Amino acid sequence: MLPLLAMFLASRAVLWVLARAALQSTDAHAHGGSWSALLCRFDCTWYLNIASNGYSPVETGPFPWQTNFAFYPLFPLLVRLFMPVCGGDALHAGILVANLCFVAALFYVYLYVRELGFERSVALLTGLILCVFPQSIVFSAPYTESLCLLLLAAAMYYLRRERYLAAGVAAALLSATRPNAIFFILFAIVWLWQRDGARALLSPWRTPEKFIPIVLAPLGAFVFFGYCYLATGDAFAAPSAHMTGWGWSFVPPWQNLPEQLRSGGSYMFAAWVDMAMALCSLLLLRYRMYAEFAFCAATILFVCCGQGTVCVFRYWLVLFPLWIVMARAVSSRPMAAALLCALLGTINGAMVCAWALGMSVAI
C-alpha cells in the first residue's frame, strides 16, 4: 500500500507544479490560481451544481437544451454527503471524494492484478501508469473518473473472487456513475462463459448466485431513469440532454473516425488516440483476458460511435485492463518500462498545462 500512496502523492505534486507553472505564463486570476480552483475545469461545475442544488430541467449551460440531467447522480450524491465535513463547500468536498476514491481504486487495481496471477511488479507498474497517464489530473478533480475506476475494479475483483453479491452491489453503483459502465454486464457474461462454458449461461437456474452481478448491474441506471421520469416525464433525460444540448449523436465508427480525421485539430487527435486504444485492447487477447477485452472493446466502440466527442484521453483512463497488459508487456524490461512512463508522463505534463489554461483539448 505504501508504494501506491507514494505514487499518488508524487504524481499529484508534479501535476500541481506543472499546472502552476503554466499559469505563470498567463493571467492566473482569469483561470483561478489555487490548487482547488485549478482542479475545477469544464464539467466540474455541473457536478458541483447537482451536489449543491440537485437536478433541474432548467437550461443552465452556455448552449440551448443543456441541463444537468446529462450527468449521472452517484458522484454528486457522495459530494453532498461529504459537504458537511468540508464546511459546506462543494468544491473541496468533490476534491476530497475524488482523491479518496482514486487511492482506493489504486488498491483494488493492485489486488485485481494479483488475482490474475501477475507479479507484484506488474501490479505496481499498473498503478504507476494510472498515475502518469495523460489527463490523470481528473482522478483528483471533481469528476466521476476516480469513482468509476474504483467501482469497476471492485466489481471485477469481487466477481473473480466469486463474491457475487459484493460484485453486484459495486456494479449497480457503477451504473449510477457513468453510462458506459453498463458494459460491465458484458464482462460478467464473458467471464461466466469462459469459466463454466456456454451451458452455464443457458441454464441459470443451476447456479443462480453467479447471475447476481448481471441482474444487479443495471439497477443504478434504472433508479436514475425512474427519477428522470418523475422529474421531467422523460425517463431518458440524460441521453436526451446529451443529444440536444451537447450535439452527441450516433454515427457508425467507419463513418465517424474518417470524418474526425478530416476535421483536424482536437477531433483528429482524438480519432488517432481512439484507434491506438483499439490496437492496445488486442493485447488482452494475447493474455486470454477475454472478459476484460469484451468490456474494453465495447467501451471503445461506444466512444468511437459518438459524433461530437472530442475527449482525447479522459475516456480511456478507467480502462485499467489495458494498462495491466501494457505493464505486463514491459515489466521484465526496465528500460522499456521507464521509456513508457516517461512518454506518458511527458504527454500528461502537456495535458495538465492545457487543463490549467482551460484549453479545449484537455476536456
C-alpha positions in Angstrom: 0.0 0.0 0.0 2.8 2.4 0.8 4.3 2.4 -2.8 0.8 3.1 -4.1 0.4 6.1 -1.8 3.9 7.3 -2.7 2.9 7.2 -6.4 -0.3 9.0 -5.7 1.3 11.8 -3.7 4.3 12.3 -6.0 2.2 12.4 -9.2 -0.3 14.9 -7.7 2.6 17.1 -6.5 4.2 17.1 -10.0 0.9 17.9 -11.7 0.3 20.8 -9.3 3.8 22.2 -10.0 3.2 21.9 -13.8 -0.2 23.5 -13.6 1.1 26.4 -11.5 4.0 26.9 -14.0 1.5 27.0 -16.9 -0.5 29.7 -15.1 2.7 31.8 -14.6 2.7 32.4 -18.4 -0.8 33.9 -18.4 -3.2 35.7 -16.1 -3.7 33.4 -13.1 -6.6 35.4 -12.0 -8.5 34.6 -15.2 -8.4 30.9 -14.6 -8.0 30.6 -10.8 -4.6 30.1 -9.2 -5.3 28.0 -6.1 -5.0 24.2 -6.2 -8.7 23.7 -5.7 -9.5 26.2 -8.4 -7.1 24.5 -10.8 -8.9 21.2 -10.3 -12.3 22.7 -11.2 -12.4 22.9 -15.0 -15.0 22.2 -17.6 -17.7 19.7 -16.4 -16.7 20.2 -12.7 -19.2 23.0 -12.3 -22.0 20.7 -13.4 -21.3 18.1 -10.7 -20.9 20.7 -8.1 -24.2 22.3 -9.1 -26.0 19.0 -8.8 -24.4 18.4 -5.4 -25.4 21.8 -4.1 -28.8 22.3 -5.7 -30.0 19.0 -7.1 -31.3 18.3 -10.6 -33.2 20.8 -12.5 -34.9 20.8 -16.0 -33.9 24.5 -16.4 -31.3 25.1 -19.0 -28.2 26.3 -17.1 -25.4 25.6 -19.7 -23.9 28.1 -22.2 -25.9 26.4 -25.0 -29.6 25.7 -25.5 -31.0 22.5 -24.0 -28.1 21.9 -21.7 -29.4 20.7 -18.4 -27.6 18.9 -15.5 -29.7 15.7 -16.2 -26.9 14.8 -18.6 -24.7 13.8 -15.6 -25.3 10.7 -13.5 -26.0 11.1 -9.8 -23.7 8.9 -7.7 -20.7 11.2 -7.6 -22.7 14.4 -6.8 -24.5 12.4 -4.1 -21.2 11.5 -2.5 -20.1 15.1 -2.7 -23.2 16.2 -1.0 -22.7 13.7 1.8 -19.1 15.0 2.4 -20.0 18.7 2.2 -20.6 19.0 6.0 -17.1 17.7 6.5 -15.7 20.5 4.3 -17.8 23.3 5.9 -20.5 23.1 3.3 -18.1 23.7 0.4 -19.0 21.6 -2.6 -15.6 22.1 -4.4 -13.5 20.9 -1.5 -15.9 18.0 -0.9 -15.7 17.0 -4.5 -11.9 17.1 -4.4 -11.8 15.0 -1.2 -14.2 12.4 -2.6 -12.3 12.1 -5.9 -8.9 11.7 -4.2 -10.2 9.2 -1.7 -11.8 7.2 -4.5 -8.5 7.3 -6.5 -6.4 5.9 -3.7 -8.9 3.2 -3.0 -9.1 2.4 -6.8 -5.3 2.0 -6.9 -5.5 -0.5 -4.1 -8.3 -2.5 -5.9 -6.4 -2.4 -9.2 -3.4 -3.8 -7.4 -5.5 -6.6 -5.9 -7.0 -7.3 -9.3 -3.6 -7.7 -11.0 -2.5 -10.1 -8.3 -5.8 -12.0 -8.6 -5.0 -12.5 -12.3 -1.7 -14.2 -11.2 0.7 -11.4 -12.4 3.7 -10.4 -10.4 3.8 -7.6 -7.8 6.0 -5.6 -10.2 3.2 -5.7 -12.8 0.6 -4.5 -10.2 2.8 -1.6 -9.1 3.6 -0.6 -12.6 -0.1 -0.6 -13.5 -0.7 1.8 -10.6 2.1 4.0 -11.8 0.7 4.1 -15.4 -2.7 5.2 -13.9 -0.9 8.0 -12.0 1.0 9.3 -15.0 -1.4 8.6 -17.9 -2.4 11.7 -19.8 -5.3 13.6 -18.2 -4.9 11.7 -14.9 -5.5 15.1 -13.3 -9.2 14.2 -13.4 -8.6 11.5 -10.8 -8.1 14.3 -8.3 -10.7 16.7 -9.8 -14.5 16.7 -9.0 -15.1 14.3 -11.9 -16.5 10.8 -11.9 -13.4 9.0 -13.3 -11.9 8.1 -9.9 -15.2 6.7 -8.6 -15.8 4.9 -11.8 -12.4 3.3 -11.7 -12.9 2.3 -8.0 -16.3 0.6 -8.6 -15.2 -1.0 -11.9 -12.1 -2.5 -10.3 -14.0 -3.6 -7.2 -16.8 -5.2 -9.3 -14.4 -7.1 -11.5 -12.3 -8.2 -8.5 -15.2 -9.5 -6.4 -16.6 -11.3 -9.4 -13.3 -13.1 -10.0 -13.2 -13.9 -6.3 -16.8 -15.3 -6.6 -18.2 -12.9 -4.1 -21.2 -12.3 -6.3 -23.3 -10.1 -4.0 -20.4 -7.7 -3.5 -19.7 -7.6 -7.2 -23.4 -7.0 -7.9 -23.6 -4.1 -5.4 -20.4 -2.5 -6.9 -21.8 -3.0 -10.4 -25.2 -1.4 -9.5 -23.4 1.7 -8.1 -21.2 1.7 -11.2 -24.2 2.1 -13.5 -25.3 5.1 -11.5 -21.9 6.7 -12.1 -21.3 6.7 -15.9 -23.5 5.5 -18.8 -20.9 3.3 -20.4 -20.4 1.4 -17.1 -23.4 -0.8 -18.1 -20.9 -2.7 -20.3 -19.8 -4.5 -17.1 -22.6 -6.9 -18.0 -20.6 -8.0 -21.0 -17.6 -8.6 -18.7 -19.7 -10.7 -16.4 -21.3 -12.8 -19.2 -18.0 -13.5 -20.9 -16.3 -14.3 -17.6 -19.0 -16.8 -16.8 -18.8 -18.4 -20.3 -15.0 -18.6 -20.1 -15.2 -20.1 -16.6 -18.1 -22.5 -16.8 -18.9 -22.8 -20.5 -22.0 -21.9 -22.6 -24.1 -24.4 -20.7 -23.9 -22.3 -17.5 -25.3 -19.3 -19.4 -28.2 -21.3 -20.8 -29.2 -22.8 -17.5 -29.0 -20.0 -14.9 -31.3 -22.0 -12.5 -28.5 -24.4 -11.8 -26.2 -21.7 -10.2 -28.4 -18.6 -9.8 -25.9 -16.9 -7.5 -23.5 -16.4 -10.4 -26.1 -14.2 -12.1 -26.5 -11.8 -9.2 -23.9 -9.3 -10.7 -25.6 -9.4 -14.1 -29.1 -8.8 -12.6 -28.0 -6.0 -10.3 -25.6 -4.2 -12.7 -28.2 -2.0 -14.4 -30.1 -1.2 -11.2 -28.3 2.1 -10.5 -29.1 3.3 -14.0 -32.7 2.2 -13.7 -33.2 4.1 -10.5 -31.8 7.2 -12.2 -34.1 6.7 -15.2 -37.0 6.4 -12.8 -36.1 9.6 -11.1 -35.7 11.3 -14.5 -39.2 10.2 -15.5 -40.7 11.5 -12.2 -38.9 14.8 -12.5 -39.2 15.6 -16.3 -41.6 13.0 -17.8 -38.7 11.7 -19.8 -37.0 8.6 -18.4 -34.1 9.1 -20.8 -33.5 12.7 -19.9 -29.8 12.0 -19.7 -29.2 10.9 -23.3 -31.8 13.4 -24.5 -29.7 16.2 -22.9 -26.5 14.8 -24.5 -28.1 14.8 -27.9 -29.9 18.1 -27.8 -27.6 20.1 -25.5 -24.1 18.7 -26.4 -24.8 17.6 -30.0 -24.0 14.0 -29.4 -25.4 11.6 -32.0 -24.7 8.0 -33.0 -22.6 7.6 -36.1 -21.0 4.2 -37.2 -17.3 4.3 -36.4 -16.3 3.7 -40.1 -18.0 7.0 -40.8 -17.2 8.9 -37.6 -13.5 8.3 -37.5 -12.7 9.4 -41.1 -14.9 12.5 -40.5 -12.9 13.3 -37.4 -9.6 12.8 -39.2 -10.7 15.2 -41.9 -11.9 17.8 -39.3 -8.4 18.3 -37.9 -7.5 19.8 -34.6 -8.8 18.1 -31.4 -11.1 15.9 -33.4 -8.3 14.4 -35.5 -6.1 13.9 -32.4 -9.0 12.2 -30.6 -9.5 9.9 -33.6 -5.9 8.8 -33.6 -6.0 8.1 -29.9 -9.2 6.1 -30.3 -7.6 3.9 -32.9 -4.5 3.5 -30.7 -6.7 2.3 -27.8 -8.4 -0.2 -30.1 -5.0 -1.6 -31.0 -3.9 -1.8 -27.4 -7.0 -3.7 -26.5 -5.8 -6.6 -28.7 -3.1 -7.3 -26.1 -5.9 -8.5 -23.8 -6.5 -11.4 -26.2 -2.8 -12.4 -26.0 -3.2 -13.0 -22.3 -6.6 -14.7 -22.7 -8.3 -11.9 -20.8 -11.5 -12.3 -22.9 -13.9 -10.8 -20.4 -11.8 -7.7 -20.0 -11.5 -7.4 -23.8 -15.3 -7.6 -24.1 -15.7 -4.6 -21.7 -12.9 -2.5 -23.2 -13.9 -3.2 -26.8 -17.5 -2.3 -26.1 -16.4 1.0 -24.4 -14.0 1.9 -27.2 -16.7 1.2 -29.8 -19.2 3.2 -27.9 -16.9 6.2 -27.8 -16.0 5.8 -31.5 -19.7 6.0 -32.4 -20.2 9.4 -30.7 -20.3 12.2 -33.2 -19.1 15.4 -31.5 -16.9 13.5 -29.0 -13.7 15.4 -28.5 -12.3 14.0 -25.3 -8.8 12.7 -26.1 -7.6 10.7 -23.1 -10.2 11.0 -20.3 -12.4 8.2 -21.5 -9.6 5.7 -21.5 -8.3 6.3 -18.0 -10.7 3.9 -16.4 -9.9 1.0 -18.8 -7.4 -0.3 -16.4 -7.2 -3.8 -18.0 -5.4 -2.2 -20.9 -2.8 -0.8 -18.5 -2.4 -4.2 -16.9 -1.4 -5.9 -20.1 0.8 -2.9 -21.1 2.6 -3.1 -17.7 2.9 -6.9 -18.2 4.5 -6.4 -21.6 7.3 -4.1 -20.3 7.7 -5.3 -16.7 10.6 -7.6 -17.5 12.4 -4.8 -19.4 13.2 -1.9 -17.1 14.4 0.4 -19.9 11.1 -0.1 -21.8 9.1 0.5 -18.7 11.0 3.7 -17.9 10.5 4.9 -21.5 6.8 4.1 -21.5 6.3 6.0 -18.2 8.4 8.9 -19.4 6.4 9.2 -22.6 3.1 9.0 -20.8 4.3 11.5 -18.2 5.5 13.9 -20.9 2.1 13.9 -22.6 0.4 14.2 -19.2 2.5 17.2 -18.4 1.4 18.9 -21.6 -2.2 18.0 -21.0 -2.2 19.3 -17.4 -0.9 22.6 -18.7 -3.7 22.7 -21.2 -6.1 21.8 -18.4 -4.9 24.6 -16.2 -5.3 27.1 -19.1 -8.8 25.9 -19.9 -7.9 24.7 -23.4 -10.5 22.5 -25.1 -8.0 19.7 -25.9 -7.9 18.9 -22.2 -11.7 18.4 -21.8 
